[in-house]
Amino acid sequence: MLGDDVRELLGHRIPGDHARQIAGEHYAELWARRLRVRSDERALVVDLGCGPGDSVDLFRTLDPDVHWIGVDLERSPEVSARTRVDAEFLTFDGVNVPLADGSVDLVFCKQALEHAREPEPLIREVARILAPGGWLAGSTSQLEPFHSLSLWNFTPYGLTQLLEAAGLEVVQLRPCIDGLTLVVQRGLGMPRWFDRWWARESPLNRFTDLFARAARLDAKGTNAIKLLLCGQFCFLARRPGG
């Protein structure tokens, strides 16, 4: 069956509760619910590759007391377009994050790893700054055309290897928008009406759902196919302990 190799390799990291398309913000909301249950301490969140810094609005909505820090290169198209001055921003060299060991509760990294010149040492640096039990969550590209100086595309299996080599536990991998939709969007010149597919099941993901129902696949099997064909995928990893 299509996706069986992905399912076998990724195993428990592919969830079986549902097979809906999500975005990186899903894990921000999940983390905030966990925080409210776990502790009333002020949390430190780092948006790695923050660009314009707009995720601060999301995290302040989820947790008004959050200590949010945006980290990015000194120059990039997104950083150059930044206008906000109501949050804390740090620059880094693409690898070395200027924060203390074990100091961060959540590293949020949405669509940034594919732009990292040295992803392996950067992931090791994330593992260093995470507190025991801290999370790394976000999304990255797989079958996405070149965009905004992107350097790499990852597979869910490949990213899992990098994360686990850095000492992180990969908890979950979920599909985002499908690869065919992103290829067609780029081929047509990035028309704005394609933006609708970020907030709902994209066309190939819808077709996969139909196929899965006909083939009587469970959510885990459906997720495996969507991960195989996705343009972007979400990841959740944690530093052991805590």
TORSELUM-82488 format. One record per residue: residue number from 1; residue in three letters; x, y, z of N, C-alpha, C, O in turn. Coordinates in steps of 0.1 Angstrom, whole numbers, plus 5000, padded with zeros to 4 digits. Example, Ala and Ser with C-alpha at 12.3 -4.5 7.8 and 13.67 -1.06 7.14 Angstrom:
% TORSELUM-82488
1|Ala|5132|4943|5078|5123|4955|5078|5132|4967|5078|5142|4967|5085 $
2|Ser|5128|4978|5071|5137|4989|5071|5129|5000|5079|5134|5011|5080 $
% end
This chain:
% TORSELUM-82488
1|Met|5008|4988|5000|5000|5000|5000|5009|5013|5000|5019|5013|5006 $
2|Leu|5004|5023|4993|5012|5035|4993|5014|5041|5007|5004|5041|5015 $
3|Gly|5026|5045|5010|5029|5050|5023|5033|5040|5033|5037|5043|5045 $
4|Asp|5033|5027|5030|5037|5017|5040|5051|5018|5044|5054|5016|5056 $
5|Asp|5060|5022|5035|5074|5024|5039|5076|5035|5049|5083|5034|5058 $
6|Val|5069|5046|5047|5069|5057|5056|5063|5053|5069|5069|5056|5080 $
7|Arg|5052|5046|5069|5046|5042|5082|5055|5032|5090|5056|5033|5102 $
8|Glu|5062|5023|5083|5071|5014|5090|5083|5021|5096|5087|5019|5107 $
9|Leu|5089|5031|5088|5101|5038|5093|5098|5047|5104|5106|5049|5114 $
10|Leu|5086|5054|5104|5083|5064|5114|5075|5059|5125|5076|5065|5136 $
11|Gly|5069|5048|5124|5062|5041|5135|5053|5049|5143|5044|5056|5139 $
12|His|5056|5050|5156|5048|5057|5166|5048|5072|5164|5039|5079|5170 $
13|Arg|5057|5077|5156|5058|5091|5154|5046|5096|5145|5043|5108|5145 $
14|Ile|5040|5087|5138|5028|5091|5130|5016|5089|5139|5013|5078|5143 $
15|Pro|5008|5099|5141|4997|5098|5150|4985|5091|5144|4984|5090|5132 $
16|Gly|4977|5085|5152|4965|5077|5147|4952|5083|5152|4942|5076|5150 $
17|Asp|4952|5095|5158|4940|5100|5163|4931|5107|5151|4919|5105|5151 $
18|His|4938|5114|5142|4931|5119|5130|4941|5122|5119|4953|5121|5122 $
19|Ala|4937|5124|5107|4946|5126|5096|4943|5140|5089|4945|5141|5077 $
20|Arg|4939|5150|5097|4936|5163|5092|4949|5170|5089|4959|5169|5096 $
21|Gln|4949|5179|5079|4960|5188|5076|4960|5199|5087|4950|5204|5091 $
22|Ile|4972|5201|5091|4974|5212|5102|4985|5222|5097|4991|5220|5087 $
23|Ala|4987|5232|5106|4998|5241|5104|5006|5242|5117|5002|5236|5127 $
24|Gly|5018|5248|5117|5026|5249|5129|5019|5254|5141|5023|5251|5152 $
25|Glu|5010|5263|5139|5003|5270|5150|4995|5260|5159|4993|5262|5170 $
26|His|4992|5248|5153|4985|5238|5161|4993|5234|5173|4988|5232|5184 $
27|Tyr|5006|5233|5172|5015|5229|5183|5017|5240|5193|5019|5238|5205 $
28|Ala|5016|5253|5188|5016|5264|5198|5004|5263|5207|5005|5265|5219 $
29|Glu|4992|5260|5201|4980|5259|5209|4981|5247|5219|4976|5248|5230 $
30|Leu|4986|5236|5214|4987|5224|5222|4997|5227|5234|4994|5223|5245 $
31|Trp|5008|5234|5231|5018|5237|5241|5011|5246|5252|5014|5244|5264 $
32|Ala|5004|5256|5248|4997|5265|5257|4988|5258|5266|4987|5261|5278 $
33|Arg|4980|5248|5261|4971|5241|5270|4979|5232|5280|4975|5231|5291 $
34|Arg|4990|5227|5275|4998|5219|5284|5004|5228|5295|5005|5224|5307 $
35|Leu|5008|5240|5291|5015|5249|5301|5005|5253|5312|5008|5253|5324 $
36|Arg|4992|5255|5308|4983|5260|5318|4980|5248|5328|4977|5251|5340 $
37|Val|4980|5236|5323|4978|5225|5332|4990|5222|5341|4989|5219|5353 $
38|Arg|5002|5224|5335|5015|5220|5342|5020|5230|5352|5024|5226|5363 $
39|Ser|5019|5243|5349|5025|5253|5357|5020|5267|5355|5014|5270|5345 $
40|Asp|5022|5276|5365|5018|5290|5363|5030|5298|5362|5029|5311|5363 $
41|Glu|5042|5292|5360|5054|5300|5358|5054|5307|5345|5048|5302|5335 $
42|Arg|5061|5318|5344|5063|5325|5331|5072|5317|5322|5083|5313|5325 $
43|Ala|5067|5314|5310|5074|5306|5300|5082|5314|5291|5079|5325|5287 $
44|Leu|5093|5308|5286|5102|5315|5276|5100|5307|5263|5103|5295|5262 $
45|Val|5095|5315|5253|5093|5309|5240|5102|5316|5230|5103|5329|5230 $
46|Val|5109|5309|5222|5118|5314|5212|5112|5310|5198|5110|5299|5195 $
47|Asp|5110|5321|5190|5106|5318|5176|5119|5319|5168|5124|5329|5165 $
48|Leu|5124|5307|5164|5136|5306|5156|5133|5308|5141|5126|5300|5135 $
49|Gly|5139|5318|5135|5136|5322|5122|5123|5330|5122|5114|5327|5114 $
50|Cys|5122|5339|5131|5110|5346|5133|5105|5356|5122|5093|5359|5122 $
51|Gly|5114|5360|5113|5110|5369|5102|5105|5382|5108|5111|5389|5116 $
52|Pro|5093|5385|5104|5086|5398|5108|5082|5398|5123|5079|5408|5129 $
53|Gly|5082|5386|5129|5079|5385|5143|5064|5384|5147|5061|5386|5158 $
54|Asp|5056|5380|5137|5042|5381|5139|5037|5370|5149|5026|5371|5154 $
55|Ser|5045|5359|5151|5040|5349|5160|5038|5354|5174|5032|5347|5182 $
56|Val|5045|5365|5178|5043|5370|5191|5028|5373|5195|5024|5371|5206 $
57|Asp|5021|5377|5185|5006|5379|5187|4999|5366|5191|4991|5366|5200 $
58|Leu|5002|5356|5184|4996|5343|5187|5000|5339|5201|4991|5335|5209 $
59|Phe|5012|5339|5205|5017|5334|5218|5011|5343|5230|5008|5339|5240 $
60|Arg|5010|5356|5227|5005|5365|5237|4990|5363|5239|4984|5364|5250 $
61|Thr|4983|5359|5228|4969|5355|5230|4967|5342|5238|4958|5341|5246 $
62|Leu|4976|5332|5235|4976|5320|5242|4980|5321|5257|4975|5314|5266 $
63|Asp|4990|5330|5259|4995|5331|5273|5000|5346|5274|5011|5349|5270 $
64|Pro|4992|5354|5280|4995|5369|5281|5008|5371|5289|5014|5382|5287 $
65|Asp|5013|5362|5297|5025|5364|5305|5037|5359|5298|5048|5359|5304 $
66|Val|5036|5353|5286|5047|5347|5280|5059|5356|5277|5057|5368|5274 $
67|His|5071|5351|5279|5083|5358|5275|5087|5353|5261|5092|5342|5260 $
68|Trp|5084|5361|5251|5087|5357|5237|5099|5364|5232|5101|5376|5234 $
69|Ile|5108|5357|5225|5120|5362|5219|5120|5357|5204|5119|5345|5202 $
70|Gly|5122|5366|5195|5123|5363|5181|5138|5363|5178|5146|5372|5181 $
71|Val|5142|5352|5171|5156|5350|5167|5157|5348|5152|5150|5340|5147 $
72|Asp|5166|5356|5145|5167|5354|5131|5181|5360|5127|5188|5366|5135 $
73|Leu|5184|5358|5114|5196|5364|5108|5195|5379|5108|5184|5384|5110 $
74|Glu|5206|5385|5107|5206|5400|5107|5199|5405|5094|5192|5415|5094 $
75|Arg|5200|5397|5083|5194|5401|5071|5187|5389|5064|5193|5379|5063 $
76|Ser|5175|5391|5060|5168|5382|5051|5156|5390|5046|5153|5400|5051 $
77|Pro|5149|5385|5035|5138|5392|5030|5127|5395|5041|5121|5406|5041 $
78|Glu|5125|5385|5049|5114|5387|5060|5119|5397|5071|5111|5405|5075 $
79|Val|5131|5396|5075|5137|5405|5085|5137|5419|5080|5134|5428|5087 $
80|Ser|5140|5421|5067|5141|5434|5061|5127|5440|5061|5126|5453|5062 $
81|Ala|5116|5432|5061|5103|5438|5060|5097|5440|5074|5086|5444|5075 $
82|Arg|5104|5436|5085|5099|5438|5098|5097|5452|5102|5106|5461|5100 $
83|Thr|5086|5455|5108|5083|5469|5112|5080|5470|5127|5080|5481|5133 $
84|Arg|5077|5459|5134|5072|5459|5147|5083|5462|5157|5095|5457|5155 $
85|Val|5080|5469|5168|5090|5472|5178|5085|5469|5192|5090|5474|5202 $
86|Asp|5074|5461|5193|5068|5458|5205|5072|5444|5211|5065|5439|5219 $
87|Ala|5083|5439|5206|5088|5426|5210|5103|5426|5210|5110|5434|5205 $
88|Glu|5109|5415|5217|5123|5414|5218|5129|5406|5206|5124|5395|5204 $
89|Phe|5139|5411|5200|5145|5404|5188|5160|5402|5190|5166|5412|5195 $
90|Leu|5165|5391|5187|5179|5388|5187|5184|5384|5173|5176|5378|5166 $
91|Thr|5196|5387|5170|5202|5382|5157|5212|5371|5161|5217|5370|5172 $
92|Phe|5214|5362|5151|5224|5351|5153|5230|5348|5139|5226|5353|5129 $
93|Asp|5240|5340|5140|5248|5337|5128|5243|5325|5119|5249|5321|5110 $
94|Gly|5231|5320|5123|5225|5309|5116|5228|5296|5123|5222|5285|5120 $
95|Val|5236|5296|5134|5239|5283|5141|5238|5286|5156|5231|5280|5164 $
96|Asn|5246|5296|5161|5248|5298|5175|5237|5308|5181|5237|5320|5177 $
97|Val|5229|5303|5189|5218|5311|5195|5222|5317|5208|5227|5309|5217 $
98|Pro|5221|5330|5209|5227|5337|5221|5218|5335|5234|5213|5345|5239 $
99|Leu|5215|5323|5238|5207|5320|5250|5214|5309|5258|5222|5301|5253 $
100|Ala|5211|5309|5271|5217|5300|5280|5213|5285|5278|5202|5283|5273 $
101|Asp|5221|5276|5282|5218|5262|5282|5205|5260|5290|5203|5265|5301 $
102|Gly|5196|5251|5285|5185|5247|5292|5175|5258|5296|5168|5256|5307 $
103|Ser|5175|5269|5289|5167|5280|5294|5153|5282|5287|5146|5291|5291 $
104|Val|5150|5275|5276|5139|5277|5268|5128|5266|5269|5132|5254|5269 $
105|Asp|5116|5270|5271|5105|5261|5273|5100|5256|5259|5097|5244|5258 $
106|Leu|5100|5264|5249|5095|5261|5236|5103|5268|5226|5104|5280|5226 $
107|Val|5108|5261|5216|5114|5267|5204|5104|5264|5193|5101|5253|5189 $
108|Phe|5098|5275|5188|5088|5275|5177|5096|5278|5164|5102|5288|5163 $
109|Cys|5095|5269|5154|5103|5270|5142|5094|5267|5130|5094|5256|5125 $
110|Lys|5087|5277|5125|5078|5275|5114|5084|5279|5101|5088|5291|5099 $
111|Gln|5086|5269|5092|5092|5272|5079|5105|5280|5079|5106|5290|5072 $
112|Ala|5114|5275|5087|5127|5281|5089|5138|5271|5086|5149|5276|5081 $
113|Leu|5137|5259|5089|5148|5249|5088|5153|5248|5073|5164|5246|5071 $
114|Glu|5143|5249|5064|5147|5248|5050|5156|5260|5045|5162|5259|5034 $
115|His|5157|5270|5053|5165|5282|5050|5178|5282|5058|5187|5290|5056 $
116|Ala|5180|5272|5067|5192|5271|5075|5204|5266|5067|5203|5256|5061 $
117|Arg|5215|5274|5067|5227|5270|5059|5233|5257|5065|5239|5249|5058 $
118|Glu|5232|5256|5078|5238|5244|5085|5228|5238|5095|5228|5240|5107 $
119|Pro|5218|5230|5089|5207|5225|5098|5212|5216|5109|5206|5216|5120 $
120|Glu|5221|5208|5107|5225|5198|5117|5231|5205|5130|5226|5203|5141 $
121|Pro|5241|5214|5129|5245|5221|5141|5235|5230|5147|5235|5232|5159 $
122|Leu|5226|5235|5138|5215|5244|5144|5206|5236|5153|5202|5240|5163 $
123|Ile|5202|5224|5148|5194|5215|5156|5200|5211|5169|5194|5210|5180 $
124|Arg|5213|5209|5169|5221|5206|5181|5220|5218|5191|5220|5216|5203 $
125|Glu|5221|5230|5185|5220|5242|5193|5206|5243|5199|5205|5247|5211 $
126|Val|5196|5240|5192|5182|5240|5198|5181|5230|5209|5176|5233|5220 $
127|Ala|5187|5218|5208|5187|5209|5219|5194|5214|5231|5190|5211|5242 $
128|Arg|5205|5222|5229|5212|5228|5240|5204|5238|5248|5204|5238|5260 $
129|Ile|5197|5247|5241|5190|5257|5248|5176|5253|5254|5171|5259|5262 $
130|Leu|5171|5241|5249|5159|5236|5255|5160|5232|5269|5170|5225|5272 $
131|Ala|5151|5235|5278|5150|5229|5291|5146|5215|5290|5140|5211|5281 $
132|Pro|5150|5207|5300|5145|5193|5300|5130|5193|5300|5123|5199|5308 $
133|Gly|5125|5185|5291|5110|5185|5289|5105|5195|5279|5094|5196|5276 $
134|Gly|5114|5204|5275|5110|5215|5265|5108|5210|5252|5112|5199|5248 $
135|Trp|5100|5218|5244|5095|5213|5231|5102|5221|5220|5105|5233|5221 $
136|Leu|5104|5214|5209|5107|5220|5196|5095|5217|5187|5092|5205|5185 $
137|Ala|5089|5227|5181|5077|5224|5173|5076|5234|5162|5081|5246|5163 $
138|Gly|5070|5230|5151|5069|5239|5139|5066|5231|5127|5059|5221|5127 $
139|Ser|5071|5236|5116|5069|5229|5103|5081|5232|5094|5088|5242|5096 $
140|Thr|5082|5224|5083|5093|5227|5073|5088|5221|5060|5078|5215|5059 $
141|Ser|5096|5223|5050|5093|5219|5036|5097|5205|5032|5108|5201|5037 $
142|Gln|5089|5199|5024|5094|5186|5018|5093|5188|5003|5103|5188|4996 $
143|Leu|5081|5188|4997|5080|5189|4982|5075|5203|4978|5065|5204|4971 $
144|Glu|5083|5213|4983|5079|5227|4981|5089|5233|4971|5101|5231|4973 $
145|Pro|5085|5240|4961|5094|5246|4952|5103|5257|4959|5099|5261|4970 $
146|Phe|5113|5261|4952|5122|5271|4958|5114|5284|4962|5105|5288|4954 $
147|His|5117|5289|4973|5110|5301|4978|5119|5309|4988|5126|5302|4996 $
148|Ser|5119|5322|4988|5126|5330|4997|5140|5325|5001|5142|5324|5013 $
149|Leu|5148|5323|4992|5162|5318|4994|5163|5305|5001|5172|5302|5009 $
150|Ser|5153|5296|4999|5153|5283|5005|5165|5275|5000|5169|5276|4989 $
151|Leu|5170|5266|5009|5182|5258|5006|5180|5244|5005|5186|5236|4998 $
152|Trp|5170|5239|5013|5168|5224|5014|5153|5221|5014|5144|5230|5017 $
153|Asn|5150|5208|5011|5137|5202|5015|5140|5190|5023|5150|5182|5019 $
154|Phe|5133|5188|5034|5135|5176|5042|5124|5166|5040|5113|5169|5035 $
155|Thr|5127|5153|5042|5116|5143|5043|5113|5141|5058|5122|5144|5066 $
156|Pro|5101|5137|5062|5099|5134|5076|5109|5124|5082|5113|5126|5094 $
157|Tyr|5113|5114|5074|5123|5105|5079|5136|5112|5081|5143|5110|5092 $
158|Gly|5140|5120|5071|5153|5127|5072|5154|5136|5084|5164|5136|5091 $
159|Leu|5143|5144|5086|5143|5153|5098|5143|5145|5111|5150|5149|5120 $
160|Thr|5136|5134|5111|5136|5126|5123|5150|5121|5127|5154|5122|5138 $
161|Gln|5158|5117|5116|5172|5113|5119|5180|5125|5125|5188|5122|5134 $
162|Leu|5178|5137|5119|5186|5148|5124|5182|5152|5139|5191|5154|5147 $
163|Leu|5169|5152|5142|5165|5155|5155|5169|5145|5165|5174|5149|5176 $
164|Glu|5168|5132|5162|5172|5122|5172|5187|5121|5173|5192|5118|5184 $
165|Ala|5195|5124|5163|5209|5124|5164|5214|5136|5174|5224|5135|5180 $
166|Ala|5205|5146|5175|5208|5157|5184|5203|5154|5198|5205|5163|5207 $
167|Gly|5198|5143|5201|5193|5139|5214|5179|5143|5217|5175|5142|5229 $
168|Leu|5171|5147|5207|5157|5150|5209|5148|5138|5206|5152|5130|5198 $
169|Glu|5137|5137|5212|5127|5127|5210|5116|5132|5201|5110|5142|5204 $
170|Val|5115|5126|5189|5104|5130|5180|5091|5124|5184|5089|5112|5184 $
171|Val|5082|5133|5188|5069|5128|5194|5059|5126|5183|5051|5117|5183 $
172|Gln|5059|5135|5173|5048|5135|5163|5052|5142|5150|5059|5152|5150 $
173|Leu|5047|5136|5139|5048|5142|5126|5035|5142|5119|5028|5132|5119 $
174|Arg|5031|5154|5114|5017|5155|5108|5018|5162|5095|5027|5171|5093 $
175|Pro|5009|5159|5085|5010|5166|5072|5004|5180|5072|4994|5183|5079 $
176|Cys|5010|5189|5064|5005|5202|5062|4999|5202|5047|4995|5191|5043 $
177|Ile|5000|5213|5040|4995|5214|5027|5003|5204|5018|5014|5201|5020 $
178|Asp|4996|5199|5007|5002|5189|4999|5012|5195|4989|5011|5207|4986 $
179|Gly|5021|5186|4984|5031|5191|4975|5026|5195|4961|5031|5205|4956 $
180|Leu|5017|5188|4956|5011|5191|4943|5005|5205|4942|5007|5213|4933 $
181|Thr|4998|5209|4953|4992|5222|4953|5003|5233|4953|5001|5243|4946 $
182|Leu|5014|5231|4960|5024|5241|4961|5031|5242|4947|5035|5253|4943 $
183|Val|5033|5231|4940|5039|5231|4927|5031|5238|4917|5036|5246|4909 $
184|Val|5018|5235|4917|5008|5242|4908|5008|5257|4911|5008|5265|4902 $
185|Gln|5007|5260|4924|5007|5274|4928|5019|5282|4922|5017|5293|4917 $
186|Arg|5031|5276|4924|5043|5283|4919|5042|5283|4903|5046|5293|4898 $
187|Gly|5038|5273|4897|5037|5272|4883|5028|5282|4876|5030|5287|4865 $
188|Leu|5017|5286|4884|5008|5296|4879|5011|5310|4884|5004|5320|4881 $
189|Gly|5023|5312|4890|5027|5325|4894|5023|5330|4907|5021|5342|4909 $
190|Met|5020|5320|4916|5016|5324|4930|5003|5332|4931|5003|5342|4938 $
191|Pro|4992|5327|4924|4979|5334|4926|4974|5334|4940|4975|5324|4947 $
192|Arg|4968|5345|4945|4964|5347|4959|4953|5337|4962|4952|5333|4974 $
193|Trp|4945|5333|4953|4933|5325|4956|4938|5311|4961|4930|5304|4967 $
194|Phe|4950|5307|4959|4955|5295|4964|4957|5295|4979|4958|5285|4986 $
195|Asp|4957|5307|4985|4959|5309|4999|4948|5301|5007|4950|5298|5019 $
196|Arg|4937|5299|5001|4926|5292|5008|4930|5278|5013|4925|5273|5023 $
197|Trp|4940|5272|5006|4944|5258|5009|4953|5257|5021|4957|5246|5025 $
198|Trp|4957|5268|5027|4965|5267|5039|4956|5265|5051|4960|5259|5061 $
199|Ala|4944|5269|5050|4934|5269|5062|4924|5257|5061|4916|5255|5070 $
200|Arg|4925|5249|5050|4916|5238|5048|4923|5227|5041|4934|5229|5036 $
201|Glu|4917|5215|5040|4924|5204|5033|4926|5208|5019|4917|5212|5012 $
202|Ser|4939|5207|5015|4943|5210|5001|4939|5199|4992|4935|5188|4996 $
203|Pro|4938|5202|4979|4932|5193|4969|4938|5178|4970|4930|5169|4971 $
204|Leu|4951|5176|4970|4956|5163|4970|4953|5156|4983|4951|5144|4984 $
205|Asn|4953|5164|4994|4949|5158|5007|4935|5154|5007|4931|5144|5013 $
206|Arg|4926|5161|5000|4912|5157|4999|4911|5144|4992|4903|5135|4995 $
207|Phe|4918|5143|4981|4918|5131|4973|4923|5119|4981|4918|5108|4980 $
208|Thr|4933|5121|4989|4939|5111|4998|4928|5106|5008|4927|5094|5010 $
209|Asp|4920|5116|5013|4910|5112|5022|4900|5103|5016|4895|5093|5021 $
210|Leu|4896|5106|5003|4886|5098|4996|4892|5084|4993|4885|5074|4995 $
211|Phe|4905|5084|4989|4912|5071|4987|4912|5062|4999|4910|5050|4999 $
212|Ala|4915|5069|5011|4917|5062|5023|4903|5056|5028|4903|5045|5033 $
213|Arg|4892|5063|5025|4879|5058|5029|4876|5046|5020|4871|5036|5025 $
214|Ala|4879|5047|5007|4876|5035|4998|4885|5023|5002|4880|5012|5001 $
215|Ala|4897|5026|5006|4906|5015|5009|4905|5010|5024|4912|5001|5028 $
216|Arg|4896|5017|5031|4894|5014|5046|4907|5015|5054|4910|5007|5062 $
217|Leu|4914|5026|5051|4926|5029|5059|4923|5036|5072|4914|5044|5072 $
218|Asp|4931|5033|5082|4929|5041|5094|4936|5054|5094|4943|5057|5084 $
219|Ala|4935|5062|5104|4941|5076|5104|4956|5075|5103|4962|5083|5096 $
220|Lys|4962|5065|5109|4977|5064|5108|4981|5061|5093|4991|5067|5089 $
221|Gly|4974|5052|5086|4977|5049|5073|4975|5061|5064|4982|5064|5054 $
222|Thr|4964|5069|5066|4961|5081|5059|4972|5092|5061|4976|5098|5051 $
223|Asn|4976|5093|5073|4987|5103|5076|5000|5099|5069|5007|5107|5064 $
224|Ala|5003|5086|5068|5015|5081|5061|5015|5085|5047|5025|5090|5042 $
225|Ile|5004|5084|5040|5003|5088|5026|5004|5103|5025|5011|5108|5016 $
226|Lys|4997|5110|5033|4998|5125|5032|5013|5130|5035|5017|5140|5029 $
227|Leu|5020|5123|5045|5033|5127|5047|5042|5124|5035|5052|5131|5033 $
228|Leu|5039|5113|5028|5047|5109|5017|5046|5120|5006|5055|5123|4998 $
229|Leu|5034|5126|5005|5031|5135|4993|5030|5150|4997|5027|5159|4989 $
230|Cys|5034|5153|5010|5032|5167|5015|5042|5177|5009|5053|5173|5007 $
231|Gly|5037|5189|5008|5046|5200|5005|5053|5205|5017|5065|5208|5017 $
232|Gln|5046|5205|5028|5052|5209|5041|5046|5199|5052|5035|5193|5050 $
233|Phe|5054|5197|5062|5049|5189|5073|5053|5195|5087|5062|5202|5088 $
234|Cys|5045|5191|5097|5047|5197|5110|5054|5186|5119|5053|5174|5116 $
235|Phe|5062|5191|5128|5069|5182|5137|5068|5187|5151|5067|5199|5154 $
236|Leu|5068|5178|5161|5069|5180|5175|5080|5171|5181|5079|5159|5180 $
237|Ala|5090|5177|5187|5100|5170|5194|5102|5176|5208|5098|5187|5210 $
238|Arg|5109|5168|5216|5111|5173|5230|5125|5169|5235|5130|5158|5230 $
239|Arg|5130|5177|5244|5142|5173|5251|5139|5163|5262|5130|5167|5270 $
240|Pro|5144|5151|5263|5141|5142|5274|5143|5148|5288|5152|5157|5289 $
241|Gly|5136|5143|5297|5137|5148|5311|5126|5158|5314|5117|5161|5306 $
242|Gly|5126|5163|5326|5117|5173|5330|5104|5168|5335|5095|5175|5338 $
% end
